[in-house]
Amino acid sequence: MRRTPVAHLLHQPARALAALAPLAALAAFTSALVACGSVAAPPSRFPDAKSAVDRLDATYASVSGVRGHAKIDYLGKNGRVRGDVLVLASGPANLRLGITANVVGAAGEISSDGKDFIADDKANQRYMIGPAKPCNIAKLTQVPLPSTELVPMLWGMRPKIEGPIACDGISWSDEGYFRVMLREQGKPMAHELHLAPTPEDWGKPWAQQRVRLLGVIGWGANDAMVYRVTMGDHTPTRTSEPLIDADGIDPKVSPSGPDVVVDVPRKLHVEVPGKGADVVFKYEDATVNPPLIPSAFRLNMRPGVPVDYADCED
């Protein structure tokens, strides 16, 4: 059976990464050292919070999105649910998931362009549509976060923050990362970023270092924790291959960004205490800068299927 172009986007295999094995081994070795005790700061330290954030942004500047196959483990009010998810994400807030197990109620597909979402609820033979609010996004991902917060973190980038950013401070944690505080001017939410140089760049001058994001904590009013995301198993990840129609009917679709290799966290643990959400994503394979067709983040609804409007209050 011939797959649709979007199906190709979700299923296209990753490139072989055999040549990158030494880097992955070095990262694993360094992680083991970190686990053994406190970690001293790198010899060249960032002079201020803005410099650290600038290095993170520079490290991922050529990355526009991610595609991969992940295992999902969700612990919520209805107990534990495990399943498989095909992920397609593109900044700042585009998300498409192909559900191959009972994760959000039934197998199917879900999409969001940051403004609206569509869910194909195959178990109930219906579509759900509505605004892409965090409470609606949670129906897709089990993670009640704005898509501008969630989507960039799927490839290891910090949440998208609109408007001027105030970098409130930076300090070193003996757990092996810089703690950087960011605040969007005029907004109550503050972001605590956990940043560290890559193992290969640990001894380089700070201005030459590539930087990983190891975690994010969102702080709300009265210093209440809104969410926490912990990232691990960072693995060198290449740009996707072009999308080529095997039948030669559709034109080739190039990757959505340049040919790069960046560290993508293969494990993300997302906790939202106030909503009782606890989700772990584990990529089994991933590529960055996936090729995208115009309809990649909008499901093509089949005629004759009932459509329910879904709305909620955050």
Helices and strands as residue ranges (DSSP letters): H 5-11, G 18-20, H 21-35, H 49-59, E 65-76, E 79-90, E 94-99, E 108-112, E 116-121, G 122-124, E 126-131, H 134-141, H 147-153, E 165-173, E 177-184, E 190-197, G 199-201, G 206-208, E 211-219, G 221-223, E 225-238, E 261-272, G 273-275, E 277-288, E 307-309
